[in-house]
Amino acid sequence: MNGHETSELHGKVAIVTGAGRMRGIGRGTANVLARMGADVVVTGTGRNPDTFPDDEKQAGWRDIQSTAQEVEAFGVRALALVSNVADQIDVKKMIDATVAEFGRVDIIVNNAAAPYGDDRVAVLDMNTDAFKKIIDVKLMGTFYCSKAAAAQMVKQGDGGRIVNLSSTMGKSGRANTSAYNAANFAVDGFTQALAKELGVHQITANSVCPGLTETSRLDPLGRTDRWAARIAEVPLRRAGTDEEVGELIGFLCSPRAAYITGQSINVNGGSITER
């Protein structure tokens, strides 16, 4: 163990969805929670290695298995699960597998989202299936996972933490991002309602809203002119990192954040840009 590790979350069990990418908020968050002492379940969709970015291929990255290996390096336990958050039955299996392995669920971080893709067009050109895919994964996935995890937390009777990944695009609409806007605005509203319902059980629910973040999710933007234009919109003149977002999530999962619930917290370098 190194000097940065803590035991704030010792004995806690966390689930982080969408944690298989080498450059991603899910991996960054899983490592932060492990460093804080939690056992961590990492999920992903079981990506085809042929589709991995070049840096993942060169590193020999193995998706959620590699994230789980990093988690275990902190001296805690890990479980890698292939799971589709847009499938309610799959989500139930995820919770059941977590309880079977670790006996409980204390934290869920709903990070999974559909990849940047053919939804980034004008509404008049939007394919219905493309719009629906974003909603199914981001919004319905957050609903299914939050509901299933909360039921287990209520059953346990000693509180819990739900952190939903939204975006600054859940607070400010932008042309050609209607599906992503709709999903993230909905996640923020859902989180506020969830916080009011679950407070009596000492379960907090918050959403985290990243701005421009250096992850493989934004590889379709490239790192040239379009990227430079986005960086210019950030007062700190740089993109955030996956670990910086993970640090905020770790704080919200800690005892230090026990009185914070129903909030949608930006981590965006002072800007209103998409991640």
C-alpha positions in Angstrom: 0.0 0.0 0.0 1.2 3.5 -0.7 0.9 6.7 1.3 -2.1 7.9 -0.8 -4.3 4.9 0.3 -6.9 5.3 3.0 -9.4 3.0 4.8 -12.4 5.4 4.7 -14.4 2.8 2.8 -12.9 -0.3 4.4 -15.6 -3.0 4.5 -17.7 -1.3 1.9 -18.7 -2.8 -1.5 -18.9 -0.6 -4.5 -20.2 -1.3 -8.1 -18.9 0.8 -10.9 -20.6 0.4 -14.3 -18.9 1.1 -17.6 -15.4 0.5 -16.1 -13.6 -1.3 -18.8 -11.9 1.4 -20.8 -8.2 2.2 -20.1 -8.9 5.9 -20.5 -12.3 6.3 -18.8 -14.1 7.7 -15.8 -15.2 4.2 -14.7 -11.7 2.9 -14.4 -10.5 6.1 -12.7 -13.4 5.8 -10.2 -12.8 2.2 -9.5 -9.2 2.9 -8.6 -10.1 5.8 -6.4 -12.7 3.7 -4.5 -10.2 0.8 -4.2 -7.5 3.2 -2.9 -10.1 4.3 -0.2 -10.5 0.7 0.9 -13.6 -0.5 -0.9 -14.0 -3.9 -2.6 -15.1 -3.1 -6.2 -17.3 -4.7 -8.8 -16.4 -3.5 -12.3 -18.8 -4.0 -15.1 -18.6 -3.6 -18.9 -20.4 -4.8 -22.0 -17.7 -7.3 -23.0 -16.2 -5.2 -25.8 -14.7 -7.0 -28.8 -10.9 -6.5 -28.5 -10.7 -5.8 -32.2 -12.6 -2.5 -31.5 -10.1 -1.4 -28.8 -8.3 1.9 -29.4 -4.7 1.5 -30.4 -3.3 2.5 -27.0 -5.3 -0.3 -25.4 -4.1 -2.8 -27.9 -0.5 -1.8 -27.5 -0.8 -2.0 -23.7 -2.4 -5.5 -23.8 -5.5 -4.1 -22.1 -8.1 -6.6 -21.2 -11.1 -4.4 -20.5 -12.8 -5.0 -17.2 -10.3 -7.7 -16.3 -7.5 -5.2 -16.4 -9.4 -2.7 -14.3 -10.1 -5.5 -11.8 -6.4 -6.3 -11.7 -5.6 -2.6 -10.9 -8.2 -2.6 -8.1 -6.7 -5.7 -6.5 -3.3 -4.0 -6.5 -4.6 -1.7 -3.8 -5.1 -4.8 -1.5 -8.8 -5.0 -1.9 -11.0 -7.5 -3.7 -12.4 -7.1 -7.2 -15.1 -8.8 -9.3 -15.3 -8.2 -13.1 -18.8 -8.7 -14.6 -20.0 -8.5 -18.1 -23.4 -6.7 -17.8 -25.8 -4.8 -19.9 -27.2 -2.0 -17.8 -30.0 -1.4 -20.4 -31.3 -4.9 -19.6 -33.3 -5.1 -16.3 -32.7 -8.9 -15.9 -29.0 -8.4 -16.5 -28.9 -5.7 -13.8 -30.6 -8.0 -11.3 -28.0 -10.7 -12.0 -25.3 -8.0 -11.4 -26.7 -7.2 -8.0 -27.2 -10.9 -7.1 -23.6 -11.7 -8.2 -22.3 -8.9 -6.1 -24.2 -10.0 -3.0 -23.2 -13.7 -3.6 -19.5 -12.7 -3.8 -19.3 -9.9 -1.2 -22.5 -10.2 0.9 -23.7 -6.6 0.4 -23.8 -3.5 -1.8 -23.0 -0.1 -0.2 -22.2 2.0 -3.3 -23.2 2.1 -6.9 -21.7 4.5 -9.5 -23.8 4.5 -12.6 -21.2 5.5 -15.2 -22.2 3.4 -18.2 -23.2 5.3 -21.3 -23.6 4.6 -25.0 -20.5 5.6 -27.1 -20.2 8.9 -28.9 -21.8 8.2 -32.3 -24.6 8.7 -34.8 -26.8 10.5 -32.3 -24.6 13.6 -32.6 -26.7 15.1 -35.4 -29.6 17.7 -35.8 -33.0 16.6 -34.5 -34.4 16.7 -38.1 -31.7 14.2 -39.1 -31.9 12.0 -36.0 -32.5 8.3 -36.4 -35.1 7.2 -33.8 -33.1 4.1 -32.9 -30.0 6.2 -32.3 -31.9 8.5 -29.9 -33.5 5.6 -28.1 -30.1 3.8 -27.6 -28.8 6.8 -25.7 -31.9 6.9 -23.5 -31.9 3.1 -22.9 -28.3 3.0 -21.7 -27.9 6.3 -19.9 -31.4 6.9 -18.4 -33.0 3.5 -18.2 -29.7 1.9 -17.2 -29.4 4.5 -14.4 -33.0 3.7 -13.3 -32.5 -0.1 -13.4 -29.2 0.0 -11.5 -30.3 2.6 -8.9 -33.6 0.7 -8.2 -31.9 -2.6 -7.8 -29.0 -1.3 -5.7 -31.3 0.8 -3.5 -33.5 -2.2 -2.8 -30.5 -4.1 -1.5 -29.3 -1.1 0.5 -32.7 -0.7 2.1 -32.7 -4.4 2.9 -29.3 -4.1 4.6 -30.6 -1.2 6.7 -27.4 0.8 7.1 -27.5 3.4 4.4 -25.6 3.7 1.1 -24.4 5.9 -1.7 -25.7 6.3 -5.3 -23.7 8.4 -7.7 -25.1 8.9 -11.2 -22.8 10.2 -14.0 -24.5 13.0 -15.8 -22.7 15.8 -17.6 -22.7 19.6 -17.9 -24.7 18.7 -21.0 -27.4 17.8 -18.5 -27.6 21.5 -17.6 -27.1 23.3 -20.9 -28.4 22.2 -24.3 -26.2 22.3 -27.3 -27.0 21.9 -31.0 -26.7 18.3 -32.4 -26.7 16.7 -29.0 -30.4 16.4 -28.3 -30.4 12.7 -27.2 -27.4 13.2 -24.9 -28.9 16.4 -23.5 -32.3 14.7 -22.9 -30.7 11.7 -21.2 -28.5 13.7 -18.9 -31.2 16.3 -18.0 -33.4 13.3 -17.0 -30.6 11.7 -14.9 -30.2 14.9 -12.9 -34.0 15.1 -12.3 -34.2 11.4 -11.4 -31.3 11.8 -9.0 -33.1 14.6 -7.2 -36.3 12.6 -6.8 -34.3 9.5 -5.7 -32.5 11.6 -3.0 -35.9 12.7 -1.6 -37.3 9.2 -1.5 -34.2 7.4 -0.1 -33.1 10.0 2.5 -35.2 8.3 5.2 -33.0 5.2 4.6 -29.8 7.2 5.0 -29.0 6.6 1.3 -27.7 9.6 -0.5 -28.1 10.1 -4.3 -26.0 12.7 -6.2 -25.1 13.2 -9.8 -21.7 14.2 -11.1 -21.5 16.4 -14.2 -18.1 16.3 -15.9 -17.2 18.8 -18.6 -14.5 18.1 -21.2 -12.6 15.1 -19.9 -9.7 13.3 -21.5 -11.1 9.8 -22.1 -11.3 7.5 -25.1 -15.0 8.3 -25.2 -14.1 11.5 -27.0 -11.7 10.0 -29.5 -14.1 10.6 -32.3 -13.5 14.3 -31.8 -9.9 13.9 -32.6 -7.2 15.9 -30.8 -6.6 18.6 -33.3 -8.7 21.6 -34.3 -12.1 20.5 -32.8 -10.3 19.5 -29.6 -8.4 22.7 -29.4 -11.7 24.7 -29.8 -13.2 22.8 -26.9 -10.1 23.4 -24.7 -10.4 27.1 -25.5 -13.9 27.1 -23.9 -12.4 25.8 -20.6 -11.2 28.6 -18.2 -8.5 26.3 -16.9 -7.4 25.7 -20.6 -7.2 22.0 -20.3 -9.4 18.9 -20.2 -10.1 17.1 -16.9 -8.8 13.7 -16.2 -10.7 10.5 -15.4 -9.1 10.4 -11.9 -10.1 14.0 -11.2 -13.7 13.0 -11.8 -13.2 9.9 -9.8 -11.9 11.9 -6.8 -15.2 13.8 -6.6 -17.1 10.5 -6.8 -14.9 9.1 -4.1 -15.6 12.0 -1.8 -19.4 11.7 -2.4 -19.1 8.0 -1.4 -17.2 8.8 1.8 -18.4 9.5 5.3 -17.3 13.1 4.7 -20.2 13.5 2.3 -22.9 12.0 4.5 -25.0 15.3 4.5 -24.8 15.9 0.7 -27.6 14.5 -1.3 -29.8 15.5 -4.3 -27.0 17.5 -5.8 -25.8 17.8 -9.4 -22.1 18.8 -9.1 -20.0 20.1 -12.0 -16.4 19.0 -12.4 -15.6 20.9 -15.6 -12.8 23.5 -15.2 -15.3 26.3 -14.9 -16.8 25.7 -18.4 -20.1 24.6 -19.8 -18.9 22.0 -22.3 -19.7 18.4 -23.1 -17.5 15.5 -22.0 
